[in-house]
Amino acid sequence: MASSETAPPTAGSIRRIVAASLIGTTIEWYDFFLYGSAAALVFNELFFPGSEPLVGTLLAFLTYAIGFAARPLGGLVFGHYGDKIGRKQLLVLSLLLMGGATFAMGLLPTHASIGVGAPILLTLLRLIQGFALGGEWGGAVLLVSEHGDDKSRGFWASWPQAGAPGGNLLATGVLAVLAAVQSDAAFLAWGWRIPFLLSGVLVMIGLWIRMSVSESPVFLEARARAAERAAAGAKAKPPVAEVFRTNWRGVLTAVGTRLGENISYYVITAFLLVYVTSHLGLPKSDGLNAVLIGSAVHFAAIPAWGALSDRIGRRAVTLIGSVGMTGWAFAFFALLDSKSFPVIAAAVTVGLLLHGAMYGPQAAFISEMFDTEVRYSGASMGSQLASIIGGALAPIIAVALLRDYDSSLPISVYLATAAAVTTLTVLVAKETRGRSLARELTPVRAPVPAARRAGHDTVPADN
């Protein structure tokens, strides 16, 4: 008979867990995406003045990329302690770090006030953002995945994923409202600070909700098994070392699975703002509103794709997105070049729908690749390593290609190639749908008695 800790969750309990994870990830992604939007719209003038428009934007996106560089370190640290002491406590810490850094950005003096110190402070705060987000993703999706059941994990675990478009929707919506009610001069002078300062209020709400949830029952069982092994004399290895010893294929598969998804998302949402304003000469409101519409559809589509993965498998749904994105990479920019807002909005929306097919099943897919004792570490490392190669560089590469070739074709090739990598990775990966998350990393074995060792009894080694 299942214990109270391992019994299937009730509908009410899983909804509370999902709500806590979703609201927390929405706030953290709001903070993270707000920086990307500001980098595309105002940071080039406020923190990197005196450069050509595209060069200033490129410098702003370099500080944007630094946040991604800190994410694997965050995944490493949060993953280690998340596998040791629990998912919940680390999620509270990540929210505090992210929210505090974003709020502080709203108080920063600009280059006009303190000179080179301004971009240095901005970069330090961006590093803190990246470090916090590196630990957020793994903990949020695992808290839901490990509370849910094997049959509907794709659906429930996809809700924290919806926090990404939810945060982008919130960040873009606030910026779009400010752009509509303020002049460009007012927005540049002080209006851009409002969304960053708003983060302080959102973090308080998120903390109140996150403190109310319970720890993952699967983790509690794993911790009990670890205590048994320790009592039997077994020496525990650091989770990161263990994940590369036992689950290194899962880390590589997670990286490849995320690559096309990650690059396509940041090209469609962050680089888009540069393309429509600097290359097409359209008002920034066109780009913001297109992302706003697309993010609303994206938010609803992600759980739908997650639910479909419970029926036909994680691989099949992911392939719908990656194969579709390979072709859409070329249609996307052709539609943007029409300079028609309805067409631009449609291009963004279809792109985000295809992205959702890759992103929706991803939480369950990656969670199911790893054993409980190393799941936080493995999921975080695989996810965040892909973020450096993908999301960190995507806007920088896209801006550089646009500057050098004055054409969208090289950017389309770049995006299609990334989607093809994900397609090939998923084709060779194993299907994980229905896999139990309660499996052990290694069996518990007692130390070999000295008398048996003296008698040369053979003891099988751990695999």
Phi, psi and omega in degrees: 000139180289142174286172179297333181281333185252358179296150180303139182290149174283163179300321181293319182292318181292328178293323177295318179297315180298316181299317181295318180291318182296314181295319179296313181292326178299316180294316182293320177289328173304312180299315185290316182287331178303320178297316181299318178294317180293325177298323180283334190252318189228335186295333179298325180275325186278325185245344180227058183287164176086000179257161171299152185308310182290327178291317177298320177295321179298318177296319178297320179288337175294318175292327175300317181292330180301327176299324177290324181298330180278347185294318177299324176297318176297318177298322180294310183290310181294323179297317180300308183284332176294326176281342181266312188246349175129159183282318189298311184298322180290329178292324176295317180296317182297323180293319178296316180295314182296311182296320179296319180294318181293317178301318180295328177299325179292346180256358186294138168287152182267180180300327180295335182269315187232007177071223187295341178297332182296307178295332178294314178296320178300318180294319179297317179292325177295324176299318178296319177303311182296319179300316181293316182291331177299331178265344184289310190301308183300315182294319183293314182288329180288323180301320178284313182302318185279345172274332186278179179260167186292329187284327184242022183297322180302318181291307185293319182289342179285342182295317173299330175298325179294348175296334178294303175294331177297315178293320178294321178299315181293313181295313181293323180296316178297317179294322180294320178297314180297321179295329182282327186259351181241154170286161177302323181294317180293319179297318181290327184285314184210338185298329181295339182287333186303311181299327180290318179291330178299335181303327181300319178292316182296323180295320178299320177296314181297320179296318180300321181285317183293329180292344185271353184268162181264162178289155179298126179294329178295320177295318181299322176295318180296321179294323177295320178295322178297322178295322177296317180295321179296320179294331179277358177100002180285141181262123182281138175266155176303139183305323181294317177296321181292322182292325178282339175282320188253333188231031184296329177296324178296321178297313180295321178295320178297319179299310181295323179295324184276341191301305181296321178298314185293312182295316182297323183295315184283336172289316184289327186257316184270307180294330178309318183296324176290317185296315184286332181270310186278322185268318183266345179072025180268159177294150182298335180296330178296315178293316180297315182290326177295317177294325179298312179296313181297322180292327178296316178292319180301317180301318180284329186286327185301310177296329178295316177295321178299318178295321179297326179293336175289340181264314188247357176108153180293320183296315184299316181291318179300320180293327175303315181289314186290318178293318178298320181292330179301319177279322183293338179304328181272321179292328185303307184287329176298322178288322177299322183294348176293338182062016177264125183300314178302322180290319178298316179298320179294320179298316179294317183296314179296319178300319180287330174297315178294321176300319180301327178294328175280324189275324184302308181282353191298320182299313178291317182302310182287321178301321184284352179280342191238153176282156189303317185296340182233013188294317180297314180296312183295313180296318181293316182293314179299317181293313187281332173297321177295327181294326178293312182291325185264278188299324182295318187267339188304307180295325180295312179297318181296316178296317180296319179295320179294320180294319185281325186249347182051038182209151179273348185301314178298328179291321177298318178298317178300313181294317180295323179295318178298317178295325179294324177299317178296319178302312180296320179298313183290327179298326181265352180283159176273144175291138183245355184306131178086358181289137180287140176267359185266007183290155181272154175286310178217150177292152179278124179232137177283157176299150181282125179301150182299323182297321180290322179297321180294330179275005176062032174294144180271130178243119182297142179279153175293144176274000000 
